Amino acid sequence: MILPSDTEIPQPGSTGVRPFHCADTPPPDGLLLPELWLMLRTRRSLIVGCVLACLLLSGSYILVRSSRYEATAQIEVSPAGTNAMGLDELTSRMLSPSDATLQLQSAVTVLESNTIALAVMQQVELAERKDFAGRWVQPRGTRVADLPPLVRDKLLLRFQKNFEVEIVPKTDIITVQFRAKDAKLAADVVNATVSGYAERNFHSSYDSASQVSSWLSKQTDDLKRKANEAQEKLAALQKQRGLIGVDETDNVVTDKLKELDEQLTTAESDRIVKEARYRISGSGNPELIASAVPEPTLQVLRSQQAQLRVDYARLSTKFGDGYPKLAELGNEMAQVDSAIGTELKNLAQRYKNEYLAAADTEKMLRAKVEEQKQKAFDLNQGAAQYAILKHEVEATQDLYETLQLKLQQAGIVAGLASANIGVVDPGQVPSEPVDPRPILDLALGLGSGLVLGVLSAVGLEALDTTVRTGEEVESCCGLQTLAVIPQVRLSGPAARGKKLLPLEQTLRLRLIAHRRPQSHAAESYRSLRTCLLLHAGASPPRVLVIASSMPAEGKTLTAVNCATVLAQQGARVLLVDSDLRQPSLHHAFTIPQGPGLTGILAAGCPAEEAIVVTQMLPNLSLLPSGSAYSYPAELLASQKMLDLLDYWRARYDHIILDTPPASLFTDAVVLGAHADAVLLVARSGTTTKYSLRHSRDLLQRANANIAGVVLNGMDQKYERSYYRPYGHGFSRKAAGFVDS
């Protein structure tokens, strides 16, 4: 049967796809950067989309975000004790209960406390300002202390969100910052915070010293009463005994009595001091204990407690009460509180023991003094009594004067302790907003978009398991890439107007080597022809099976065009549609489907009657699939099929068999075992590496001779060394392609 060639279509011109040449050119060294550039160029739409999205978000943020101003103030917290002004060591130790680092951290904790925040909110009337309180704004004259708990907590959270305190590294400077929509409000808040902290520090130190002074005042009153009583007794003794001008130091007894009395006075003074510490420790006030008698362990625990509270407040403000880290910090705070309580109990017990020891010492010395007094009375009752009373008066007077001096010093300790805070820079009204910053925000948006786009491209590239280039095919399955067929699209008025159905477009593309012989795709098929003819030297393959891994990978397209270019060379070619499950060869050439191959094998139709000869290519003969058959694999594996192949070998130069997908059906494997060569077709960006290796393994286990792989549908964006940069004026003669 002869097929008329009245469907010839004029050549519409170049498609702009570059041809592949089958020369074995080794890949260039150092492909990392070229491959990276290829990946970025391939995913450029994704990267550009990410950049545009981030820039759009940045622009929206700049437009929607209202201007915010930031005011900054700096204060200097000098190490405690530097203002002792020559006071004795005890006063200096009371003024410096901790090292400089702990003192700075404590200052930061106090500045970030809710007490300071509430005082500042009351002073600056933040609760009454709409630009700060928002929906929680309160009427004028509202006291912060009278706010409902919910409103108070909301305002405190908003305050802490815009408030920041940090220590300048390697200095004693603390920076206080606040952001607000109003520039003057920001400056007022930082200045109010600094002044509130200084005032609070002064009152805290003064109250602590006042408690110590109150207890010392009671002790001095007792000493004053004892001194008066001793003076009265001495006067009475002088009057009774007439001891005027007697020298009580003339004998050993009185000397020893004097020495014991001095020791008793020292012991009594020591007992009073230790009793004072014991009384203070009984109050359970860590701050009072630290002010009166500094303990390094207690100071370290208090510093840890302050730092944990800062961390807890910061994490609670940033992540909310459900944040898991808060529970851990809560446990640590409980442990530190327990350690502080334990330390207070230990200090109280230690001070009690010291006080009891001092009292026992005093009691013992007092007994010794009484014993020595009796001896002195025995020697010179009058002179001894006079000496004792006189010395008691002097000792009591000395002790009273000493404690009176301590009391006067304690009165100025509070002022000295609060004098270590100085304002370095008060808060100034800012002139420019710190948020938003258009240039910086757009730059961050651009950078974020680039990073996000590149990371997305790398991620998609890593997840993509398909083969896209000939190099990937060769590295994946170890088979030679004989040709790379560029992606072909129809051009012309009909294609641009979308007047062709998808099936009709596919059929026209299958005849690309005949309808558009000057196209790059046709040149690629001619390159494939050259590689096949030169593949086996003097014995090119006569029976060639065209197979693929999965459907829609271009095996029929490859079979049709490969047969076309072989026939154009002058060889007698028979194109057989061996895909008995989903035949399509009759659609490509618009020929009847029957009787076809099944008619020859199953119905006994003569081979010559089933073959169709086309007039457009006289050397090309076609054999469609024929009618459907229930067991196509068994039919193709029959002895009659083998005899038919031998018959065709004698009549044709090349027999090309179009088969079903090898990974799904065994038809291609059966025919490949009896063919001279198998041409495996893969589609760029569609065929996976696993399916390609699986098809290769199936064919190799059947001892099929796999000539190589044809990579079909290669997109220009994946090209690197496959195509030459020919423009629309491409000609095979200029490119050096010569049909053999």
C-alpha positions in Angstrom: 0.0 0.0 0.0 1.4 3.5 -1.0 0.8 6.5 1.2 0.3 9.8 -0.7 2.5 12.7 0.4 -0.1 15.5 0.2 0.4 16.8 3.7 3.8 18.5 3.2 4.0 21.7 5.4 6.3 24.6 4.5 9.3 25.1 6.8 8.3 27.8 9.3 11.9 28.8 10.2 14.3 28.2 13.0 13.1 27.3 16.5 16.1 28.9 18.1 17.2 25.5 19.6 20.9 24.6 19.2 22.0 21.2 17.9 24.0 18.5 19.6 27.1 17.0 18.1 28.2 13.6 19.2 31.9 14.2 19.4 33.3 12.9 22.7 34.4 16.1 24.3 35.7 15.7 27.8 34.1 18.0 30.4 36.1 21.0 31.4 37.9 21.0 34.6 36.5 22.8 37.6 32.8 22.4 36.9 31.7 23.6 40.3 31.3 27.3 39.4 29.8 26.6 36.0 27.3 24.1 37.4 26.4 26.5 40.2 25.9 29.3 37.6 23.8 26.9 35.5 21.6 26.0 38.6 21.1 29.7 39.4 20.2 30.5 35.8 17.8 27.6 35.7 16.1 28.7 38.9 16.3 32.4 38.1 12.6 32.8 38.1 12.4 31.4 41.6 15.2 33.6 42.8 13.7 36.7 41.2 10.3 35.8 42.7 11.9 35.6 46.2 13.7 38.9 45.8 10.6 40.6 44.6 8.5 39.1 47.4 11.0 40.2 50.0 11.3 43.7 48.5 7.5 43.9 48.4 7.4 42.9 52.1 10.1 45.5 52.9 8.3 48.2 51.0 5.0 47.3 52.7 6.7 47.5 56.1 8.1 50.9 55.3 4.7 52.2 54.2 2.7 50.7 57.0 5.1 51.1 59.9 4.8 54.4 61.7 8.0 56.3 62.6 9.5 55.5 65.9 12.1 57.6 67.8 14.8 56.3 70.2 16.2 58.4 73.0 19.3 57.3 74.9 20.7 58.2 78.3 23.9 57.0 80.0 24.7 56.8 83.7 28.0 55.8 85.4 27.8 53.5 88.4 31.1 53.8 90.2 32.3 50.9 92.3 30.9 51.2 95.8 33.3 52.3 98.6 35.2 54.8 96.3 33.4 57.6 98.2 34.3 56.5 101.7 36.1 59.9 102.2 38.6 58.4 104.7 36.2 56.6 106.9 37.4 53.5 108.6 37.6 50.0 107.1 34.2 49.0 108.5 32.4 51.8 106.8 34.2 51.1 103.5 33.2 47.4 103.7 29.6 48.4 104.4 29.7 50.6 101.3 31.1 47.9 99.0 29.2 44.6 99.6 30.0 43.2 96.1 32.4 43.5 93.2 31.9 45.9 90.3 30.4 43.4 87.9 27.7 42.2 90.3 26.9 45.8 91.2 26.4 46.7 87.5 24.2 43.7 87.0 22.2 44.6 90.1 21.8 48.1 88.7 20.5 46.8 85.4 18.0 44.5 87.2 16.7 47.5 89.2 16.4 49.6 86.1 14.4 46.9 84.4 12.1 46.3 87.4 8.4 46.9 87.4 8.8 49.3 90.3 10.9 51.7 88.3 8.6 51.2 85.2 5.4 52.0 87.2 7.0 55.1 88.8 8.1 56.4 85.3 4.6 55.7 83.9 3.1 57.7 86.7 5.6 60.6 86.3 5.3 60.8 82.5 1.6 59.9 82.4 2.1 57.2 79.9 -1.2 55.5 80.7 -3.0 58.7 79.5 -1.2 58.9 76.1 -3.0 57.4 73.2 0.3 57.0 71.2 1.7 54.7 73.9 -1.3 53.0 75.6 -3.3 52.5 72.5 -6.6 50.7 73.3 -5.6 50.7 77.0 -5.5 54.5 77.3 -6.8 55.9 80.6 -8.6 59.2 81.4 -6.5 62.1 82.7 -5.7 62.0 86.4 -5.6 58.2 86.6 -3.1 56.9 89.1 -1.0 53.9 87.9 -1.4 52.2 91.3 -5.2 52.2 90.8 -5.2 50.5 87.4 -6.8 47.1 87.1 -4.3 44.3 87.0 -5.0 43.4 83.4 -4.5 47.0 82.2 -1.4 47.4 84.4 0.2 44.2 83.0 -0.6 45.2 79.4 1.0 48.7 79.9 4.0 47.1 81.7 4.5 44.7 78.8 4.3 47.5 76.3 6.8 49.6 78.3 9.3 46.7 78.6 9.0 45.9 74.9 10.2 49.4 74.0 12.6 49.8 76.9 16.2 48.5 76.9 19.1 48.6 79.3 22.6 47.4 78.6 26.1 47.6 80.0 28.7 49.2 77.8 31.5 46.5 77.7 34.6 47.1 79.8 33.2 50.2 81.4 31.0 51.2 84.4 28.5 52.9 82.0 24.9 51.8 81.7 22.9 52.8 78.6 19.1 53.3 79.0 17.1 53.4 75.7 13.4 53.9 75.0 11.5 53.9 71.7 8.2 55.8 71.2 6.2 57.4 68.4 6.8 60.8 69.9 10.4 62.0 70.1 9.9 64.1 73.2 8.2 61.3 75.0 11.1 59.0 74.4 13.5 61.5 76.0 11.2 62.1 78.9 10.9 58.4 79.7 14.7 57.8 79.8 15.3 60.9 81.9 12.5 59.9 84.3 14.0 56.4 84.5 17.5 57.7 85.4 16.2 60.1 88.0 13.9 57.5 89.5 16.7 55.0 89.8 19.0 57.5 91.5 16.2 58.4 94.0 15.3 54.8 94.7 19.0 53.9 95.2 19.4 56.8 97.7 16.3 55.8 99.7 17.2 52.1 99.8 20.7 52.8 101.1 19.4 55.4 103.6 16.7 53.0 105.0 19.3 50.2 105.4 21.7 52.5 107.3 18.8 53.9 109.4 18.0 50.4 110.8 21.6 50.0 111.9 21.6 53.4 113.4 18.4 52.7 115.3 19.9 49.7 117.0 23.2 51.5 117.8 21.2 54.3 119.4 19.6 51.9 121.9 23.0 50.5 122.8 24.6 54.0 123.3 21.6 54.9 125.5 22.4 51.9 127.7 26.1 52.8 127.9 25.3 56.4 128.8 23.1 55.2 131.7 25.8 52.8 132.9 28.4 55.6 132.7 26.2 57.9 134.8 25.6 55.2 137.4 29.4 54.4 137.6 30.2 58.1 138.0 27.7 58.4 140.8 29.1 55.4 142.6 32.6 56.8 142.3 31.5 60.0 143.8 29.7 58.2 146.6 32.8 56.1 147.4 35.0 59.1 147.4 32.7 60.8 149.8 32.2 57.7 152.0 35.9 56.7 152.1 37.4 60.0 151.7 39.6 58.7 148.9 40.8 61.9 147.3 43.9 61.8 145.2 44.7 58.1 146.0 47.0 56.3 143.5 45.5 52.9 142.9 48.5 51.7 140.8 51.0 51.2 143.6 50.5 47.4 144.0 50.4 44.2 141.9 46.8 43.4 142.8 45.4 46.6 141.5 47.6 46.3 138.3 46.1 42.9 137.6 42.7 44.1 138.4 43.2 46.9 135.9 44.3 44.5 133.3 41.4 42.1 133.9 39.0 45.1 133.8 40.5 46.2 130.4 40.0 42.7 129.1 36.4 42.7 130.4 35.8 46.0 128.7 37.1 44.6 125.4 35.1 41.4 125.8 31.9 43.4 126.6 32.5 45.6 123.5 33.1 42.5 121.4 29.9 40.9 122.9 27.9 44.1 122.0 29.1 44.1 118.4 28.5 40.4 118.0 25.1 40.7 119.7 24.3 43.5 117.2 25.1 41.2 114.3 23.1 38.4 115.9 20.1 40.7 116.3 20.4 41.9 112.7 20.7 38.4 111.3 17.5 37.5 113.2 15.6 40.0 111.1 16.0 37.7 107.9 16.5 40.8 105.7 19.3 39.9 103.2 19.9 43.6 102.3 20.2 44.7 105.9 22.6 41.8 106.7 24.7 42.6 103.6 24.8 46.3 104.6 25.8 45.6 108.2 28.1 42.6 107.8 29.1 41.8 104.2 29.2 38.1 103.3 30.7 37.2 99.9 28.6 34.0 99.6 25.4 35.9 100.3 26.4 38.6 97.8 27.1 36.0 95.0 23.7 34.3 95.6 21.9 37.6 95.5 23.6 38.5 92.3 22.6 35.1 90.8 19.1 35.8 92.0 19.0 39.2 90.3 20.4 37.8 87.0 17.8 34.9 87.0 15.0 37.4 87.5 16.3 39.5 84.6 16.5 36.4 82.3 13.0 35.3 83.5 11.4 38.7 82.8 13.1 39.0 79.4 12.1 35.5 78.2 8.6 35.9 79.7 8.2 39.2 77.8 9.6 37.8 74.6 8.1 34.3 74.4 5.2 34.3 76.9 4.5 32.3 80.0 4.4 29.0 78.1 8.0 29.1 77.0 9.8 25.9 78.3 12.9 27.8 79.3 10.8 29.7 81.9 10.1 26.6 83.9 13.9 25.8 84.1 14.6 29.4 85.1 11.8 29.2 87.7 13.5 26.1 89.2 16.9 27.8 89.2 15.3 30.8 91.0 13.7 28.5 93.6 17.1 26.8 94.2 18.9 30.2 94.6 16.1 31.4 96.9 16.5 28.3 98.9 20.3 28.7 99.0 19.9 32.3 100.2 17.5 31.1 103.0 20.0 28.4 104.0 22.8 30.9 104.0 20.8 33.3 106.2 20.1 30.5 108.6 23.8 29.6 108.7 24.8 33.2 109.2 22.2 33.5 112.0 23.5 30.4 113.7 27.1 31.5 113.3 26.5 35.0 114.7 24.5 33.4 117.5 27.4 31.1 118.4 29.9 34.0 118.2 27.6 36.1 120.4 27.2 33.2 123.0 31.0 32.7 123.0 31.6 36.4 123.5 29.0 36.4 126.3 30.7 33.4 127.9 34.0 35.1 127.6 32.6 38.3 129.2 31.0 36.2 132.0 34.3 34.5 132.7 36.3 37.7 132.7 33.6 39.3 134.9 34.0 36.5 137.4 37.8 37.0 137.3 37.4 40.7 137.9 35.1 40.0 140.9 37.6 37.7 142.3 40.4 40.2 141.8 38.2 42.9 143.3 37.9 40.8 146.5 41.6 40.6 146.7 41.9 44.3 146.1 39.4 44.9 148.9 41.4 42.7 151.1 44.5 44.8 150.5 43.0 48.2 150.4 39.3 48.2 150.4 39.0 51.8 149.9 41.7 52.4 147.3 40.6 49.3 145.3 37.0 50.4 145.2 38.0 53.8 144.1 40.3 52.4 141.3 37.6 50.1 140.1 34.9 52.6 139.9 37.2 55.1 138.4 38.3 52.7 135.7 34.8 51.5 135.1 33.8 55.1 134.5 36.6 55.7 132.1 36.0 52.4 130.1 32.3 53.1 129.9 32.9 56.6 128.8 35.4 55.4 126.1 32.9 52.8 124.8 30.1 55.3 124.7 32.2 57.7 122.7 33.3 55.0 120.3 29.7 53.9 119.6 28.6 57.5 119.4 31.2 58.0 116.6 29.9 54.9 114.8 26.4 56.2 115.1 27.4 59.5 113.5 29.2 57.7 110.7 26.2 55.5 110.0 24.1 58.6 109.5 26.2 59.5 106.4 26.7 56.0 105.0 23.4 56.2 103.0 24.5 59.5 101.3 27.9 58.1 100.5 26.4 54.8 99.1 24.1 56.8 96.7 26.8 59.2 95.6 28.3 56.6 93.2 25.7 57.2 90.5 26.3 60.0 87.9 24.5 60.9 84.7 27.0 60.9 81.8 24.5 61.9 79.0 20.9 62.8 79.7 18.3 61.8 77.2 18.0 64.2 74.3 15.1 64.6 71.9 16.0 62.6 68.8 15.9 64.3 65.5 15.4 61.3 63.2 13.4 58.1 63.6 15.2 54.8 64.0 12.4 52.7 62.5 11.6 52.4 59.7 14.8 53.0 57.8 13.9 52.8 54.1 17.4 52.2 52.6 18.5 49.7 55.2 15.1 47.9 55.2 15.1 47.6 51.4 18.7 46.4 51.5 17.8 43.8 54.1 14.8 42.8 51.9 17.0 42.5 48.9 19.6 40.5 50.8 17.0 38.2 52.4 15.4 37.7 49.0 18.7 36.7 47.4 19.5 34.3 50.3 16.0 32.8 50.4 16.0 32.4 46.6 19.5 30.8 46.5 18.6 28.4 49.3 15.3 27.5 47.7 17.1 26.9 44.4 19.7 24.7 46.1 16.9 22.8 48.0 14.9 22.2 44.8 18.0 21.2 43.0 18.8 18.7 45.7 15.3 17.2 45.7 15.2 16.9 41.9 16.0 13.3 40.9 15.5 13.6 37.2 18.2 13.6 34.5 18.5 16.9 32.6 21.8 16.7 30.8 23.9 14.2 29.0 26.5 14.2 31.7 23.9 13.3 34.3 22.7 10.5 32.1 26.2 9.1 31.8 27.1 9.4 35.5 23.7 7.9 36.4 23.6 4.7 34.3 27.1 4.5 32.7 25.7 4.6 29.2 26.9 6.8 26.4 24.7 9.8 25.4 24.5 9.4 21.7 22.4 12.6 21.1 20.6 15.3 22.9 17.4 16.4 21.2 16.5 20.0 22.0 13.0 20.9 23.2 10.9 21.6 20.1 7.8 23.8 19.9 5.6 24.6 16.9 5.9 28.1 15.5 3.8 29.9 12.9 0.4 31.5 12.9 -1.5 28.3 13.7 0.6 27.5 16.8 0.6 31.1 18.0 -3.1 31.3 17.6 -3.5 28.0 19.5 -5.7 26.6 16.7 -4.1 23.2 16.8 -5.2 20.5 19.2 -2.6 19.0 21.5 -2.7 15.7 19.6 -2.2 17.5 16.2 0.7 19.5 17.6 2.3 16.2 18.8 1.8 14.6 15.4 3.4 17.5 13.6 6.4 17.5 16.0 7.0 13.8 15.3 7.7 14.6 11.7 10.1 17.4 12.5 13.0 15.8 10.6 10.9 15.8 7.4 8.8 18.9 7.8 11.6 21.2 9.1 14.9 19.6 7.9 16.8 22.8 8.5 15.8 23.0 12.2 18.2 22.3 15.0 16.1 19.3 16.1 16.5 17.7 12.6 20.3 18.3 12.8 20.3 16.6 16.2 18.6 13.5 14.7 21.1 13.5 11.8 23.8 13.6 14.5 22.1 10.6 16.1 22.1 8.8 12.8 25.8 9.4 12.4 26.6 8.1 15.8 24.5 4.9 15.2 26.1 4.2 11.8 29.6 4.7 13.3 28.7 2.9 16.6 29.7 -0.6 15.4 32.3 0.2 12.8 31.7 -1.6 9.5 28.5 -3.3 10.8 25.9 -0.7 11.8 22.8 -2.1 13.6 20.1 -3.3 11.3 17.4 -4.2 13.8 17.1 -1.2 16.2 14.7 -1.2 19.2 13.6 2.2 20.5 12.7 1.9 24.2 12.1 4.2 27.1 11.6 3.9 30.8 8.2 5.5 31.3 5.5 6.8 29.0 5.6 10.2 27.3 9.4 10.3 27.2 9.6 10.6 23.3 10.4 7.1 22.1 7.9 7.3 19.3 9.2 10.8 18.4 12.7 9.3 18.3 11.7 6.3 16.3 9.9 8.3 13.7 12.6 10.9 13.2 15.4 8.3 13.4 13.7 6.3 10.6 13.2 9.6 8.7 16.8 10.6 8.7 18.0 7.1 7.8 15.6 7.0 4.9 16.7 10.5 3.8 20.3 9.1 3.5 19.0 6.6 1.0 18.8 3.5 3.2 15.8 1.2 3.0 14.1 1.6 6.3 11.1 -0.2 7.9 9.5 1.5 10.9 7.5 -1.0 12.9 5.0 0.0 15.6 5.7 -2.7 18.1 3.7 -0.9 20.9 0.7 -3.1 20.8 -0.7 -1.6 24.0 -0.9 2.0 23.1 0.0 2.4 19.4 0.5 5.8 17.9 2.5 5.4 14.7 -0.6 5.4 12.5 -1.5 8.8 13.9 1.8 10.3 13.0 1.6 9.3 9.3 -2.3 9.3 9.1 -2.4 5.7 7.9 -4.9 2.9 8.7 -4.1 0.9 11.9 -4.8 -2.5 10.4 -4.0 -5.1 9.5 -0.5 -4.2 10.9 1.8 -6.3 13.0 -0.9 -8.2 14.8 -2.5 -9.1 11.5 0.8 -10.7 10.3 1.6 -12.5 13.5 -1.9 -13.5 14.7 -4.1 -13.6 11.6 -1.6 -14.8 9.0 -1.8 -11.7 6.8 1.1 -11.5 4.3 3.9 -9.1 5.4 3.9 -7.1 2.1 0.2 -6.4 2.3 0.4 -4.9 5.9 3.4 -2.6 5.1 2.7 0.9 4.0 5.2 2.9 1.8 5.1 6.7 2.0 5.5 8.8 -1.1 7.2 11.7 0.8 10.0 9.3 1.7 10.1 6.4 -0.9 12.8 4.6 1.2 10.7 4.6 4.3 8.2 1.8 4.9 5.7 1.7 7.8 4.1 -1.2 9.6 1.4 0.0 12.1 0.5 -2.1 15.1 -2.8 -3.5 13.9 -5.8 -4.4 16.0 -5.6 -5.0 19.7 -4.3 -8.3 21.0 -4.8 -9.9 24.4 -1.3 -11.1 25.0 1.1 -8.7 23.2 4.3 -9.9 25.0 3.7 -13.5 24.0 3.0 -12.5 20.4 6.2 -10.5 20.2 8.2 -13.4 21.7 6.9 -16.0 19.3 9.0 -17.8 16.8 6.9 -16.2 14.0 8.2 -12.8 15.2 11.8 -14.0 15.0 11.2 -15.4 11.5 9.7 -12.1 10.5 12.8 -10.2 11.8 15.0 -12.5 9.7 12.8 -11.9 6.7 13.0 -8.1 7.1 16.8 -8.2 7.5 17.0 -9.6 4.0 14.8 -6.9 2.5 15.7 -3.7 4.5 18.8 -2.0 5.5 17.4 -0.9 8.9 14.4 -2.1 10.9 13.3 0.2 13.7 11.0 -1.1 16.3 8.9 1.3 18.5 8.2 -0.5 21.8 6.3 0.1 25.1 8.0 1.5 28.2 10.6 -1.1 29.4 10.0 -0.4 33.1 6.2 -1.2 32.8 6.1 -3.9 30.2 8.4 -6.7 29.0 7.8 -6.2 25.3 11.0 -4.0 24.8 13.1 -6.5 26.7 11.8 -9.4 24.6 12.5 -7.6 21.3 15.8 -6.1 22.6 17.2 -9.5 23.2 16.9 -10.3 19.4 17.8 -6.9 18.1 21.2 -5.7 17.0 21.0 -2.7 19.3 18.7 -0.9 21.7 18.3 2.8 21.8 17.1 4.0 25.3 15.2 7.3 25.3 15.1 9.6 28.3 13.3 12.9 28.6 15.2 15.8 30.2 13.6 16.9 33.4 11.1 14.0 33.4 12.9 10.7 33.5 14.2 9.9 36.9 17.6 8.4 37.6 16.0 5.3 39.3 13.8 4.5 36.3 16.6 4.9 33.8 18.9 2.6 35.8 16.0 0.1 36.2 15.4 0.0 32.4 19.1 -0.4 31.8 19.3 -3.4 34.2 16.3 -5.1 32.7 17.7 -4.8 29.2 21.2 -5.9 30.3 19.9 -9.0 32.1 18.3 -10.0 28.8 21.7 -9.6 27.1 20.4 -6.7 25.0 23.0 -4.6 23.3 22.3 -1.0 24.5 23.9 1.3 22.0 23.3 4.4 24.2 20.8 6.9 25.4 19.0 9.7 23.5 18.2 12.6 25.8 15.0 14.1 24.5 13.4 17.5 25.2 16.5 19.2 26.4 15.7 22.7 27.5 18.1 25.5 26.5 18.4 26.6 30.1 20.4 23.4 30.9 22.8 23.7 28.0 26.5 24.2 28.6 28.6 22.3 26.1 25.9 20.6 24.1 24.9 23.2 21.6 26.8 25.7 19.4 25.5 29.3 19.4 24.0 29.4 16.0 21.4 32.0 15.3 18.4 32.0 13.1 20.6 31.9 9.9 21.8 28.3 10.8 22.8 26.0 7.9 24.2 22.5 8.2 27.0 23.2 5.7 28.2 26.2 7.8 28.0 24.1 11.0 30.1 21.3 9.5 27.3 18.6 9.6 27.6 16.4 6.5 25.1 13.6 5.9 26.8 10.3 5.2 
